[in-house]
Amino acid sequence: MTVLFSDVRNFTALCEGRGPEEILSLLNLYLTQVSNLIEDNGGVVDKYIGDAVMALFGAPLEMGNDAANAVETGMGMRRILVDLNRGFAEQGLPQIGIGIGINTGLVVAGNMGSERRLNYTVIGDGVNLAARLEGLTKKYGLEIIVSESTRRAAPGYVYRKLDRVRVKGKKDAVGIYEPLGESDALDAAERRDLEIFDGAMRDLRLRHWDPARSALSRLRHGDADGRYAKLYGVYLERLEHYVAEPPDSEWDGTVEFSEK
């Protein structure tokens, strides 16, 4: 099944100076729209954790296209956020962000809890990885990150290959990707930038430092609205580290994260 984790960024600033009723109203406005979207795409809200949401696609009932439904939900949540922030701006409220992690894998599903209270939920490594990917959105400055298994299970989208990572608590490295939209959704400029980025990542893995630096610098310079400023900055900083301290001969491009 596919698990989606999402968390709101900057919600603390949105709450500052506001009473409980207004805070709950703003939170419920967001959660209502997100929950409706999840259900419309065949998912189930597993739980709310403050302003975070955990959703399941493929349990308790398998739809056959659960990974694609989860990816579509993630991109839909991004659109919801744009509309919400537009309304917040009109009211003089702070803008909020979102982080979404999606993973497809084996989980244990069932009624869990105590003898007095049981809840249907899922646990296991597949769930943990989805949560870790949500955390990685902060590291890369992105809104959505999906695993290699989700990308394979939802092939009808264009993805940016981001990295090969080993997250906290896992021994095996996994490929991570950013979904950019359906195959016909990208314009010529977006496809060109994606091609340049993919080339820079190949050069980085092959230790071709100068071409990688040149490509990433060109992308950052052309990022007029700063949408990918952090992403390009992450790789440029990593590149300078590799130039100063070259990886050993067995390096396969994997990056290890010791924090959630």
C-alpha positions in Angstrom: 0.0 0.0 0.0 1.0 3.7 -0.2 1.4 5.9 2.8 1.2 9.7 2.6 2.5 11.9 5.5 2.1 15.7 5.4 2.9 18.5 7.8 2.3 22.2 7.8 5.2 24.6 7.8 5.0 28.0 9.7 1.8 27.1 11.4 3.2 28.5 14.7 3.5 31.9 13.1 0.0 31.7 11.9 -1.2 30.9 15.4 0.8 33.7 17.1 -1.4 36.4 18.7 -4.6 34.5 17.9 -7.2 32.9 20.2 -8.0 29.2 20.3 -11.2 29.5 18.3 -9.5 31.4 15.4 -6.6 28.9 15.4 -9.0 25.9 15.3 -11.0 27.6 12.5 -7.9 28.1 10.4 -6.7 24.6 11.0 -10.0 23.0 10.3 -10.4 24.9 7.1 -7.1 23.4 5.9 -7.8 19.9 7.2 -11.3 19.8 5.7 -10.1 20.6 2.2 -7.2 18.1 2.5 -9.3 15.3 3.9 -11.9 15.8 1.2 -9.2 15.6 -1.4 -7.7 12.4 0.1 -11.1 10.7 0.1 -12.0 11.9 -3.4 -8.8 10.2 -4.6 -9.6 6.9 -2.9 -7.6 7.3 0.2 -8.4 7.1 3.9 -7.3 9.6 6.6 -5.5 7.4 9.2 -5.0 10.1 11.7 -4.4 13.8 12.4 -1.4 14.7 14.6 -1.9 18.4 15.3 -1.5 20.0 11.8 0.0 16.8 10.3 -2.0 14.2 8.4 -1.3 10.5 7.7 -3.3 9.0 4.9 -3.5 5.5 3.4 -4.0 4.4 -0.2 -4.6 0.7 -0.7 -6.0 -0.2 2.8 -8.4 -1.3 3.9 -9.5 -1.6 0.2 -7.1 -1.8 -2.8 -8.1 0.4 -5.7 -5.5 -0.8 -8.2 -3.9 2.6 -8.8 -3.2 3.6 -5.2 0.3 5.0 -5.7 -0.9 7.2 -8.5 -3.8 8.4 -6.3 -1.4 9.3 -3.5 0.8 11.2 -5.9 -2.2 13.0 -7.3 -3.3 13.8 -3.8 0.1 15.3 -2.9 0.0 17.6 -5.9 -3.6 18.5 -5.2 -2.6 19.5 -1.6 0.0 21.8 -3.1 -2.7 23.5 -5.1 -5.0 23.8 -2.1 -2.1 25.5 -0.3 -1.8 28.1 -3.0 -5.5 29.0 -2.7 -5.3 29.1 1.1 -2.3 31.3 1.1 -4.0 33.7 -1.3 -6.9 34.0 1.1 -4.6 34.4 4.1 -2.7 37.2 2.3 -6.0 39.0 1.7 -6.7 38.8 5.5 -3.1 39.9 6.4 -2.3 36.4 7.7 1.2 34.8 7.4 1.8 32.3 4.6 2.1 28.6 5.4 4.0 25.8 3.7 3.7 22.1 3.4 5.9 19.0 3.4 4.6 15.7 2.0 6.3 12.3 2.0 4.9 9.4 0.0 6.1 5.7 0.1 4.8 2.5 -1.4 5.7 -0.7 0.4 4.6 -3.5 2.7 3.0 -2.6 6.0 1.1 -4.3 8.8 -2.5 -3.3 8.9 -5.1 -4.0 11.5 -6.9 -3.0 14.7 -4.2 -1.9 17.2 -4.2 -0.5 20.7 -5.2 -1.7 24.1 -7.9 -4.1 25.4 -10.2 -1.1 25.9 -9.5 0.9 22.8 -8.6 -0.2 19.3 -7.9 1.8 16.1 -7.4 0.5 12.6 -4.0 1.7 11.4 -0.8 0.6 9.8 2.8 0.2 11.1 6.1 -1.0 9.7 9.1 0.1 7.7 7.0 1.3 4.8 5.2 3.8 7.1 8.4 4.9 8.7 10.0 5.7 5.4 7.1 7.9 4.3 7.5 9.9 7.5 11.3 10.2 6.9 10.6 11.5 3.4 8.3 14.1 4.7 11.1 15.3 7.0 13.5 15.4 4.0 11.3 18.0 2.3 12.8 20.5 4.7 16.4 19.5 3.8 15.8 20.0 0.0 13.4 22.9 0.2 10.6 21.0 -1.6 6.9 20.3 -0.9 6.7 16.7 -2.1 9.2 13.8 -2.0 8.3 10.2 -3.1 10.3 7.0 -2.9 11.6 4.9 -5.8 8.9 2.3 -5.1 6.2 5.0 -5.5 7.7 6.3 -8.7 7.7 2.8 -10.2 4.1 2.2 -9.0 2.9 5.6 -10.5 4.7 5.9 -13.8 2.3 8.4 -15.4 4.1 11.4 -14.0 7.3 13.3 -14.7 9.8 13.0 -11.8 12.9 14.8 -10.8 15.5 12.3 -9.5 16.8 14.0 -6.4 19.2 11.7 -4.6 20.0 8.3 -3.2 19.7 8.5 0.5 20.0 6.5 3.7 17.6 7.9 6.2 17.8 7.6 10.0 16.9 4.1 11.2 17.3 2.3 7.8 20.3 0.3 6.5 19.3 0.3 2.9 19.6 3.3 0.7 16.6 4.5 -1.4 16.1 6.7 -4.4 14.0 9.8 -3.8 12.1 11.9 -6.4 10.0 15.0 -6.8 6.8 14.6 -8.8 6.5 17.5 -11.2 3.2 16.7 -12.9 1.7 14.5 -15.6 3.7 13.8 -18.7 2.1 16.6 -20.7 2.0 19.1 -17.9 5.5 20.6 -18.2 6.3 23.5 -20.6 9.4 23.7 -22.7 11.3 25.8 -20.1 10.5 23.3 -17.3 11.7 20.4 -19.4 14.9 22.2 -20.3 15.7 22.9 -16.6 14.9 19.3 -15.7 17.3 18.1 -18.4 20.0 20.4 -17.2 19.5 19.3 -13.6 19.6 15.6 -14.6 22.9 16.2 -16.4 24.3 18.0 -13.4 23.4 15.0 -11.1 25.1 12.6 -13.6 28.2 14.8 -13.6 28.2 14.9 -9.8 28.0 11.1 -9.5 30.8 10.8 -12.0 32.9 13.3 -10.1 32.9 15.8 -13.0 32.8 18.7 -10.5 33.2 21.7 -12.9 30.4 20.8 -15.4 28.1 20.0 -12.4 28.9 23.3 -10.8 28.4 25.2 -14.0 25.0 23.6 -14.7 23.7 24.1 -11.1 24.9 27.8 -11.1 23.0 28.4 -14.4 19.9 26.8 -12.9 20.1 28.9 -9.8 20.7 32.1 -11.8 17.6 31.3 -13.9 15.4 30.6 -10.9 13.7 34.0 -11.0 11.1 33.3 -8.3 13.6 31.4 -6.0 11.3 28.3 -6.0 14.3 26.0 -6.1 16.9 28.2 -4.5 17.4 25.8 -1.6 17.5 22.7 -3.7 20.2 24.1 -6.0 22.0 25.5 -3.0 22.1 22.1 -1.3 23.9 20.6 -4.3 26.3 23.5 -4.8 27.3 23.3 -1.1 27.7 19.5 -1.4 29.7 19.9 -4.5 32.2 22.3 -2.8 32.5 19.8 0.0 33.3 17.0 -2.4 35.9 19.2 -4.2 37.6 19.9 -0.8 37.3 16.3 0.5 36.8 13.9 -2.4 34.7 10.8 -1.6 36.5 7.5 -1.4 36.7 5.1 -4.3 33.7 3.0 -3.1 31.3 6.0 -3.0 28.1 5.4 -4.9 26.5 8.8 -4.5 24.5 7.8 -1.4 23.9 10.6 1.2 23.3 9.6 4.8 21.0 11.5 7.1 21.4 11.0 10.8 18.4 13.1 11.8 14.7 12.7 11.2 
